[in-house]
Amino acid sequence: MYCGKVEISGINTAKLKVLSDEEKEEFLKRTKAGDKSAREELICGNLRLVLSIIQRFGGRKESADDLFQVGCIGLIKAIDNFNIDVGVKFSTYAVPMIIGEIRRYLRDNNAIRISRSMRDLAYRALGAREELSREKQVDPTPDEIAAKLGENRESVVRAMEAIVEPISLYEPVYTENGDSLYVIDQLADIGSSDEAWLEKIALADALEALSERERKIINLRFFKNKTQMEIADEIGISQAQVSRLEKGALERMRKLIT
């Protein structure tokens, strides 16, 4: 739907910049140091990523301009919140952030909606979760969110689940030069197409080396875009335990892949 459109939101898509991995890393470091010009370069240099992602929403007959602008909001949030010390590729972090922003927009403009009261509670809960996360530097539990809102825990959990749209592990989320990145590939380094299959094999092997619990956490965290709080609630352990297991699993996978 959008591939043939040259201009979106006043931007000539045929002339969008493409940053190298080295340039992205440098601009990210400068951005975190407060360099506003580097932040602008990062935004402009990743607009092609936004453009590629919105193509997968073409069947919804939404305005390409609107989706592009919403996707740019997700990109900016990704840039502002990305932790350069984690060792994760920026696109791996940015893709689900951009998709999430677009999905929220589409939910708000969907003809088939959940009840207003449930939707309002869900967005209040999301706001409370973000506020508590900033305060505690960790994802809050459903009980903490409910307590902050003065609501019943079950009601909060149901409301937040109601606005979550499921996504297939094999759904394409990013396409460049004919090569697609699927949800299941988000931990992989999507370099040249000649090396992509080798990287997928290495990732599969690294995942197999993890324990069953670690694999489940990595799957829920990176392939299904769940927060540590949601994972902790699902498998019955604390958020702190999820954080430790996730960190250890990623470190072990990194050593096996590199």
Residue frames as qw, qx, qy, qz and C-alpha x, y, z in Angstrom:
[[0.000, 0.883, 0.469, 0.000, 0.00, 0.00, 0.00],
 [0.199, -0.939, 0.059, 0.274, 2.71, 2.47, 0.96],
 [0.728, -0.164, 0.387, 0.542, 5.64, 1.20, -1.11],
 [0.449, 0.494, 0.419, 0.615, 4.84, 3.39, -4.10],
 [0.133, -0.960, -0.235, -0.072, 4.16, 6.53, -2.13],
 [0.582, 0.418, -0.204, 0.667, 7.13, 8.90, -2.45],
 [0.005, 0.410, -0.306, 0.859, 6.07, 11.51, 0.10],
 [0.545, -0.536, -0.645, 0.014, 4.66, 10.84, 3.56],
 [0.417, -0.811, -0.271, 0.307, 3.95, 13.62, 6.06],
 [0.159, 0.975, -0.136, -0.075, 5.90, 16.01, 3.84],
 [0.436, -0.600, 0.630, 0.232, 8.99, 13.77, 3.79],
 [0.665, 0.522, -0.446, -0.295, 10.47, 12.44, 0.56],
 [0.879, -0.314, 0.347, -0.092, 10.87, 8.77, 1.45],
 [0.868, 0.438, -0.045, 0.229, 13.21, 8.17, -1.48],
 [0.350, 0.687, -0.346, 0.534, 15.81, 10.38, 0.18],
 [0.712, -0.675, 0.057, -0.184, 15.70, 9.03, 3.72],
 [0.057, 0.706, -0.686, 0.167, 19.07, 8.58, 5.42],
 [0.954, -0.143, -0.264, -0.015, 20.45, 5.18, 6.36],
 [0.243, -0.815, 0.490, -0.193, 22.89, 5.16, 9.28],
 [0.626, 0.268, -0.719, 0.136, 25.61, 2.58, 9.70],
 [0.755, -0.490, -0.424, 0.103, 25.80, 0.62, 12.98],
 [0.558, -0.072, -0.242, 0.790, 28.86, 2.69, 13.93],
 [0.047, -0.367, -0.102, -0.923, 27.01, 5.96, 13.30],
 [0.612, -0.560, -0.402, -0.388, 24.01, 4.78, 15.33],
 [0.745, -0.357, -0.398, 0.398, 26.24, 3.83, 18.25],
 [0.372, 0.072, -0.121, 0.917, 28.03, 7.18, 18.16],
 [0.245, -0.439, -0.219, -0.836, 24.81, 9.19, 17.92],
 [0.694, -0.526, -0.472, -0.135, 23.25, 7.17, 20.75],
 [0.636, -0.252, -0.346, 0.642, 26.20, 7.93, 23.02],
 [0.151, 0.158, 0.007, 0.976, 26.05, 11.62, 22.16],
 [0.433, -0.516, -0.413, -0.614, 22.28, 11.68, 22.64],
 [0.711, -0.503, -0.468, 0.150, 22.58, 10.17, 26.12],
 [0.504, -0.173, -0.204, 0.821, 25.13, 12.89, 26.88],
 [0.054, 0.740, 0.376, -0.555, 22.54, 15.55, 26.02],
 [0.128, -0.250, 0.492, 0.824, 23.52, 16.33, 22.41],
 [0.535, 0.517, 0.414, -0.524, 20.26, 17.46, 20.75],
 [0.435, 0.610, -0.443, -0.492, 21.76, 17.54, 17.26],
 [0.043, 0.239, -0.967, -0.075, 22.78, 13.87, 17.62],
 [0.394, 0.300, 0.760, -0.421, 19.22, 13.05, 18.71],
 [0.535, 0.624, 0.010, -0.570, 17.89, 14.72, 15.55],
 [0.284, 0.502, -0.751, -0.322, 20.36, 12.72, 13.43],
 [0.172, -0.022, 0.972, -0.160, 19.18, 9.51, 15.09],
 [0.507, 0.474, 0.501, -0.517, 15.54, 10.33, 14.42],
 [0.508, 0.660, -0.252, -0.494, 16.18, 11.22, 10.77],
 [0.177, 0.467, -0.849, -0.172, 18.46, 8.23, 10.29],
 [0.172, 0.072, 0.965, -0.183, 15.80, 5.77, 11.51],
 [0.530, 0.338, 0.131, -0.766, 12.77, 7.07, 9.60],
 [0.515, 0.271, -0.699, -0.416, 13.25, 4.33, 7.02],
 [0.102, -0.028, -0.953, 0.284, 12.74, 1.83, 9.86],
 [0.351, 0.333, 0.488, -0.726, 9.42, 3.51, 10.70],
 [0.529, 0.396, -0.320, -0.679, 8.40, 3.52, 7.05],
 [0.362, 0.180, -0.900, -0.165, 9.16, -0.19, 6.71],
 [0.052, 0.145, 0.875, -0.459, 7.16, -1.07, 9.83],
 [0.440, 0.354, 0.289, -0.773, 4.01, 0.84, 8.82],
 [0.411, 0.250, -0.659, -0.579, 3.84, -1.13, 5.56],
 [0.173, -0.088, -0.978, 0.069, 2.63, -4.19, 7.48],
 [0.172, 0.441, 0.629, -0.616, -0.43, -2.22, 8.63],
 [0.128, 0.150, -0.442, -0.875, -1.47, -1.32, 5.07],
 [0.202, -0.298, -0.881, -0.308, -4.42, -3.71, 4.98],
 [0.119, -0.538, -0.662, 0.508, -6.22, -1.65, 7.61],
 [0.197, 0.717, 0.432, 0.511, -6.86, 1.25, 5.19],
 [0.380, -0.795, -0.195, 0.431, -5.38, 3.70, 7.64],
 [0.290, 0.950, -0.111, 0.043, -3.77, 6.95, 6.54],
 [0.826, 0.182, -0.196, 0.497, -0.08, 6.39, 5.78],
 [0.128, 0.647, -0.211, 0.722, 0.66, 9.90, 7.05],
 [0.632, -0.615, 0.116, -0.456, -1.05, 9.21, 10.37],
 [0.974, -0.189, -0.051, 0.110, 0.65, 5.86, 10.88],
 [0.650, 0.415, -0.211, 0.600, 4.04, 7.33, 9.96],
 [0.114, -0.684, 0.232, -0.683, 3.64, 10.15, 12.50],
 [0.816, -0.491, 0.103, -0.288, 2.55, 7.72, 15.21],
 [0.945, 0.072, -0.123, 0.296, 5.46, 5.43, 14.35],
 [0.379, 0.591, -0.263, 0.662, 7.82, 8.39, 14.71],
 [0.500, -0.674, 0.213, -0.501, 6.50, 8.93, 18.24],
 [0.970, -0.239, 0.049, 0.008, 7.41, 5.32, 19.01],
 [0.748, 0.393, -0.171, 0.507, 10.86, 5.86, 17.48],
 [0.013, 0.712, -0.270, 0.648, 11.47, 8.95, 19.63],
 [0.754, -0.543, 0.177, -0.323, 10.39, 7.07, 22.75],
 [0.974, 0.027, -0.053, 0.220, 12.78, 4.25, 21.83],
 [0.504, 0.557, -0.236, 0.616, 15.67, 6.70, 21.39],
 [0.247, -0.695, 0.255, -0.625, 14.93, 8.47, 24.67],
 [0.804, -0.436, 0.249, -0.320, 14.57, 5.25, 26.68],
 [0.902, 0.287, -0.301, 0.119, 17.24, 3.04, 25.07],
 [0.616, -0.716, 0.315, 0.091, 19.95, 1.85, 27.44],
 [0.545, 0.708, -0.449, -0.030, 23.27, 1.82, 25.58],
 [0.161, -0.555, 0.781, -0.236, 24.86, -0.35, 28.31],
 [0.841, -0.016, 0.394, -0.370, 22.54, -3.35, 27.88],
 [0.251, -0.335, 0.826, 0.376, 24.29, -4.68, 24.77],
 [0.518, 0.493, 0.697, -0.049, 21.12, -5.03, 22.67],
 [0.280, 0.182, 0.478, 0.812, 20.98, -3.74, 19.10],
 [0.191, 0.220, 0.194, -0.937, 18.95, -0.51, 18.83],
 [0.486, 0.024, -0.514, -0.706, 16.63, -1.86, 16.11],
 [0.407, -0.192, -0.890, 0.080, 15.83, -4.89, 18.31],
 [0.097, -0.380, -0.592, 0.704, 14.60, -2.48, 20.99],
 [0.188, 0.262, -0.073, -0.944, 13.02, 0.08, 18.66],
 [0.283, -0.100, -0.775, -0.556, 10.91, -2.24, 16.48],
 [0.290, -0.488, -0.819, 0.080, 8.51, -3.42, 19.24],
 [0.101, -0.459, -0.330, 0.819, 8.36, 0.14, 20.65],
 [0.194, 0.179, -0.368, -0.891, 7.25, 1.52, 17.27],
 [0.336, -0.235, -0.841, -0.354, 4.80, -1.35, 16.72],
 [0.231, -0.456, -0.737, 0.443, 3.38, -0.84, 20.22],
 [0.055, 0.380, 0.114, -0.916, 2.76, 2.85, 19.58],
 [0.315, 0.053, -0.573, -0.754, 0.99, 2.08, 16.29],
 [0.333, -0.307, -0.889, -0.067, -1.10, -0.67, 17.89],
 [0.098, -0.455, -0.565, 0.682, -2.22, 1.71, 20.64],
 [0.197, 0.287, -0.174, -0.921, -3.26, 4.24, 18.02],
 [0.370, -0.058, -0.759, -0.533, -5.18, 1.61, 16.06],
 [0.240, -0.376, -0.856, 0.263, -6.92, 0.37, 19.22],
 [0.023, 0.437, 0.338, -0.833, -8.04, 3.90, 20.01],
 [0.358, 0.362, -0.264, -0.819, -9.43, 4.28, 16.49],
 [0.045, -0.046, -0.976, -0.206, -10.87, 0.80, 16.13],
 [0.514, -0.242, -0.302, -0.765, -14.59, 0.53, 15.32],
 [0.809, -0.342, -0.470, -0.092, -14.82, -2.52, 17.60],
 [0.064, 0.592, -0.488, 0.638, -13.86, -1.30, 21.07],
 [0.418, -0.276, -0.783, 0.369, -13.79, -2.59, 24.57],
 [0.245, -0.852, -0.463, -0.019, -15.98, -0.74, 27.06],
 [0.156, 0.823, -0.137, 0.529, -14.96, 2.84, 27.81],
 [0.598, -0.736, 0.224, -0.225, -14.61, 2.14, 31.53],
 [0.933, -0.164, 0.204, 0.247, -12.31, -0.83, 30.96],
 [0.637, 0.554, 0.032, 0.535, -10.23, 1.06, 28.39],
 [0.104, -0.873, 0.154, -0.452, -9.91, 4.04, 30.73],
 [0.774, -0.582, 0.247, -0.043, -8.82, 1.78, 33.58],
 [0.905, 0.143, 0.138, 0.375, -6.27, 0.09, 31.31],
 [0.436, 0.680, -0.051, 0.588, -4.69, 3.40, 30.30],
 [0.405, -0.824, 0.205, -0.338, -4.68, 4.63, 33.89],
 [0.912, -0.331, 0.215, 0.116, -2.92, 1.39, 34.81],
 [0.770, 0.394, 0.055, 0.498, -0.36, 1.88, 32.04],
 [0.076, 0.835, -0.137, 0.528, 0.29, 5.41, 33.27],
 [0.660, -0.684, 0.241, -0.197, 0.68, 4.18, 36.85],
 [0.952, -0.032, 0.134, 0.272, 3.02, 1.42, 35.68],
 [0.558, 0.602, -0.057, 0.568, 5.26, 3.93, 33.88],
 [0.217, -0.833, 0.193, -0.471, 5.29, 6.24, 36.91],
 [0.829, -0.502, 0.237, -0.064, 6.12, 3.42, 39.33],
 [0.898, 0.225, 0.051, 0.374, 8.80, 2.12, 36.96],
 [0.311, 0.743, -0.168, 0.568, 10.50, 5.52, 36.95],
 [0.470, -0.752, 0.252, -0.388, 10.34, 5.71, 40.73],
 [0.857, -0.371, 0.353, -0.051, 11.52, 2.16, 41.47],
 [0.152, 0.649, -0.675, -0.315, 13.69, 1.56, 38.37],
 [0.108, -0.014, 0.989, 0.102, 12.00, -1.84, 38.03],
 [0.403, -0.273, -0.579, -0.654, 8.65, -2.97, 36.63],
 [0.415, -0.211, 0.514, -0.720, 5.95, -2.80, 39.33],
 [0.069, 0.158, 0.985, -0.017, 3.74, -5.76, 40.18],
 [0.246, -0.499, -0.609, -0.565, 0.00, -5.83, 39.41],
 [0.465, -0.643, -0.551, 0.260, -0.64, -5.45, 43.14],
 [0.342, -0.365, -0.078, 0.862, 1.44, -2.25, 43.27],
 [0.024, -0.187, -0.456, -0.870, -0.36, -0.81, 40.26],
 [0.374, -0.585, -0.665, -0.275, -3.76, -1.66, 41.71],
 [0.462, -0.574, -0.429, 0.522, -2.79, -0.14, 45.07],
 [0.224, -0.167, 0.099, 0.955, -1.65, 3.10, 43.43],
 [0.211, -0.260, -0.515, -0.789, -4.94, 3.36, 41.54],
 [0.389, -0.019, 0.563, -0.729, -7.08, 2.24, 44.48],
 [0.747, 0.177, -0.306, -0.562, -8.58, -0.47, 42.29],
 [0.903, -0.162, 0.374, -0.139, -9.10, -4.22, 42.57],
 [0.292, -0.490, 0.721, 0.394, -6.09, -6.20, 41.30],
 [0.498, 0.263, 0.808, 0.173, -8.18, -8.55, 39.13],
 [0.363, 0.855, 0.327, -0.175, -9.94, -5.60, 37.48],
 [0.022, -0.840, 0.388, 0.379, -6.61, -3.96, 36.65],
 [0.382, -0.252, 0.828, 0.323, -5.15, -7.17, 35.19],
 [0.488, 0.509, 0.708, 0.051, -8.27, -7.83, 33.07],
 [0.255, 0.920, 0.110, -0.276, -8.30, -4.26, 31.77],
 [0.111, -0.716, 0.565, 0.395, -4.63, -4.36, 30.77],
 [0.433, -0.016, 0.866, 0.247, -5.08, -7.74, 29.07],
 [0.473, 0.672, 0.542, -0.176, -8.11, -6.43, 27.16],
 [0.298, 0.907, -0.113, -0.274, -6.04, -3.89, 25.24],
 [0.330, -0.497, 0.730, 0.335, -3.25, -6.32, 24.34],
 [0.786, 0.480, -0.126, -0.370, -3.41, -7.45, 20.74],
 [0.830, -0.234, 0.469, 0.192, -1.73, -10.85, 20.17],
 [0.368, 0.771, -0.424, -0.301, 1.06, -11.09, 17.62],
 [0.990, 0.130, -0.003, 0.047, 2.42, -14.13, 15.80],
 [0.601, -0.562, 0.385, 0.417, 6.09, -15.04, 16.23],
 [0.541, 0.104, 0.600, 0.580, 6.27, -15.33, 12.45],
 [0.242, 0.903, 0.351, -0.039, 4.66, -11.98, 11.66],
 [0.578, 0.315, 0.046, 0.751, 6.98, -9.69, 9.64],
 [0.271, -0.852, -0.296, 0.335, 7.76, -6.47, 11.48],
 [0.088, -0.821, 0.291, 0.484, 10.50, -4.90, 9.40],
 [0.816, 0.376, 0.360, 0.253, 11.53, -5.18, 5.73],
 [0.025, -0.850, 0.304, 0.431, 14.55, -3.72, 4.01],
 [0.199, 0.544, -0.702, -0.414, 15.82, -4.47, 0.50],
 [0.739, 0.084, -0.534, -0.403, 13.45, -7.41, 0.25],
 [0.461, 0.027, -0.821, 0.336, 14.63, -9.09, 3.46],
 [0.536, -0.630, -0.219, -0.517, 12.11, -9.35, 6.30],
 [0.085, 0.242, -0.762, 0.594, 12.66, -9.33, 10.06],
 [0.595, -0.436, -0.584, -0.338, 10.08, -11.44, 11.86],
 [0.554, -0.720, 0.148, -0.391, 9.12, -11.22, 15.52],
 [0.960, -0.253, 0.041, 0.114, 11.01, -14.46, 16.18],
 [0.729, 0.379, -0.084, 0.563, 14.16, -12.89, 14.75],
 [0.103, -0.947, -0.016, -0.304, 14.30, -9.90, 17.09],
 [0.663, -0.674, 0.264, 0.189, 17.19, -11.22, 19.14],
 [0.806, 0.143, 0.323, 0.475, 19.23, -11.92, 16.03],
 [0.141, -0.603, 0.244, 0.746, 21.59, -9.50, 14.33],
 [0.670, 0.610, 0.422, -0.028, 19.96, -8.86, 10.96],
 [0.240, -0.573, 0.439, 0.649, 23.07, -8.15, 8.94],
 [0.307, 0.352, -0.597, -0.652, 23.46, -9.11, 5.30],
 [0.864, 0.071, 0.005, -0.498, 20.96, -11.58, 3.84],
 [0.685, 0.365, -0.629, 0.035, 23.79, -14.03, 3.10],
 [0.208, 0.247, -0.781, 0.535, 24.50, -14.34, 6.83],
 [0.560, -0.292, 0.123, -0.765, 20.93, -14.21, 8.14],
 [0.903, -0.110, -0.336, -0.246, 20.36, -17.98, 8.09],
 [0.611, 0.175, -0.604, 0.481, 23.62, -18.62, 9.97],
 [0.100, -0.298, 0.415, -0.854, 22.60, -16.13, 12.64],
 [0.750, -0.230, -0.085, -0.614, 19.21, -17.81, 13.01],
 [0.859, 0.003, -0.504, 0.084, 20.90, -21.18, 13.52],
 [0.366, 0.237, -0.556, 0.708, 23.27, -19.65, 16.10],
 [0.388, -0.307, 0.222, -0.840, 20.33, -18.07, 17.92],
 [0.866, -0.160, -0.280, -0.382, 18.39, -21.34, 17.93],
 [0.743, 0.087, -0.566, 0.347, 21.42, -23.16, 19.34],
 [0.099, 0.292, -0.462, 0.832, 21.90, -20.49, 22.00],
 [0.621, -0.290, 0.037, -0.728, 18.25, -20.77, 23.03],
 [0.890, -0.070, -0.435, -0.119, 18.55, -24.55, 23.27],
 [0.522, 0.210, -0.598, 0.572, 21.45, -24.12, 25.71],
 [0.271, -0.373, 0.304, -0.834, 19.18, -22.31, 28.19],
 [0.124, 0.153, 0.908, -0.370, 17.06, -23.93, 30.87],
 [0.004, 0.555, 0.779, 0.292, 13.34, -24.36, 30.22],
 [0.171, -0.822, -0.406, 0.361, 12.49, -21.43, 32.51],
 [0.238, -0.517, 0.244, 0.786, 15.10, -19.17, 30.88],
 [0.139, 0.161, 0.725, 0.654, 13.80, -20.02, 27.39],
 [0.055, -0.719, -0.690, -0.065, 10.28, -19.19, 28.48],
 [0.217, -0.775, -0.166, 0.569, 11.38, -15.83, 29.91],
 [0.208, -0.308, 0.472, 0.799, 13.32, -14.91, 26.74],
 [0.084, 0.382, 0.800, 0.455, 10.37, -15.98, 24.59],
 [0.118, -0.808, -0.567, 0.110, 7.85, -13.93, 26.58],
 [0.290, -0.711, -0.027, 0.641, 10.17, -10.93, 26.98],
 [0.115, -0.468, 0.455, 0.749, 11.54, -10.50, 23.47],
 [0.025, 0.134, 0.839, 0.527, 9.28, -12.47, 21.14],
 [0.161, -0.653, -0.726, -0.145, 5.93, -11.63, 22.79],
 [0.096, 0.521, -0.025, 0.848, 6.93, -8.17, 24.03],
 [0.601, -0.684, -0.402, -0.103, 5.86, -8.75, 27.64],
 [0.078, -0.798, 0.379, -0.463, 7.23, -6.76, 30.55],
 [0.296, 0.219, -0.845, 0.387, 9.15, -8.35, 33.41],
 [0.400, -0.053, 0.509, -0.760, 6.16, -7.66, 35.64],
 [0.802, 0.170, -0.126, -0.559, 3.79, -9.51, 33.29],
 [0.648, 0.285, -0.706, 0.022, 6.20, -12.45, 33.02],
 [0.021, 0.216, -0.777, 0.591, 6.62, -12.63, 36.79],
 [0.603, 0.034, 0.325, -0.728, 2.84, -12.71, 37.21],
 [0.802, 0.264, -0.343, -0.411, 2.49, -15.42, 34.55],
 [0.710, 0.214, -0.659, 0.128, 5.12, -17.86, 35.80],
 [0.730, -0.626, -0.251, -0.111, 4.71, -17.16, 39.50],
 [0.695, -0.176, -0.213, 0.664, 8.03, -15.64, 40.54],
 [0.158, -0.821, -0.163, 0.524, 9.11, -12.13, 41.53],
 [0.477, 0.878, -0.010, 0.029, 10.04, -9.41, 39.05],
 [0.205, -0.813, 0.540, 0.067, 13.53, -9.33, 40.56],
 [0.688, -0.144, 0.701, 0.120, 13.95, -13.05, 39.82],
 [0.682, 0.646, 0.335, 0.071, 12.78, -12.52, 36.23],
 [0.173, 0.954, -0.243, -0.026, 15.32, -9.70, 35.86],
 [0.408, -0.610, 0.672, 0.102, 18.19, -11.85, 37.16],
 [0.733, 0.137, 0.658, 0.105, 17.25, -14.85, 35.00],
 [0.563, 0.806, 0.183, 0.017, 16.84, -12.68, 31.92],
 [0.009, 0.910, -0.407, -0.073, 20.20, -10.97, 32.43],
 [0.529, -0.408, 0.735, 0.109, 21.99, -14.28, 32.96],
 [0.737, 0.375, 0.560, 0.056, 20.31, -15.89, 29.93],
 [0.442, 0.897, 0.001, -0.019, 21.18, -13.00, 27.62],
 [0.173, -0.803, 0.561, 0.097, 24.78, -12.99, 28.79],
 [0.638, -0.152, 0.748, 0.107, 25.09, -16.74, 28.18],
 [0.677, 0.612, 0.408, 0.030, 23.47, -16.42, 24.73],
 [0.212, 0.945, -0.224, -0.108, 25.81, -13.56, 23.82],
 [0.346, -0.604, 0.703, 0.143, 28.86, -15.68, 24.64],
 [0.678, 0.130, 0.718, 0.088, 27.53, -18.59, 22.58],
 [0.568, 0.766, 0.300, -0.002, 26.65, -16.47, 19.54],
 [0.154, 0.945, -0.283, -0.058, 29.74, -14.22, 19.43]]
